Amino acid sequence: DIDDVRRMLTERLTNKQVADWFNPHWHVFNECNIVSFSQEKNKIIERRPDRVITDGNTTKVIDFKFGTPHKEHLKQVTEYIQLLTSMGLRNVTGYIWYVWPNNIVNVNST
């Protein structure tokens, strides 16, 4: 029921790492398009990460997932990291948060 979901999410948000993603010191971009040109496909492509946060020195991209982990999720966040880095953002790190099991995957873009 809705109260169980609310309790679960409140509990998840007490995780120190997750709580930091919602700290007001970050400048937040929720579901904003990243537009780039794919040489391979010869067309403009758009990507939309769930949450990008930055303080000017560090940038984090977080993708929220509510299903089963898939390799495609890692590829997706890796692409977000590469796009944000190519835009001049510094110290870009990526995370996939599988919310139901409360599993956070640190994505390395290399």
Stockholm file with secondary structure:
# STOCKHOLM 1.0

chainA/1-110         DIDDVRRMLTERLTNKQVADWFNPHWHVFNECNIVSFSQEKNKIIERRPDRVITDGNTTKVIDFKFGTPHKEHLKQVTEYIQLLTSMGLRNVTGYIWYVWPNNIVNVNST
#=GR chainA/1-110 SS CHHHHHHHHHHHTTSHHHHHHTCTTSEEEESCCEEEEETTTTEEEEECCSEEEECSSCEEEEEEECSCCCHHHHHHHHHHHHHHHHTTCCSEEEEEEETTTTEEEEECCC
#=GC SS_cons         CHHHHHHHHHHHTTSHHHHHHTCTTSEEEESCCEEEEETTTTEEEEECCSEEEECSSCEEEEEEECSCCCHHHHHHHHHHHHHHHHTTCCSEEEEEEETTTTEEEEECCC
//
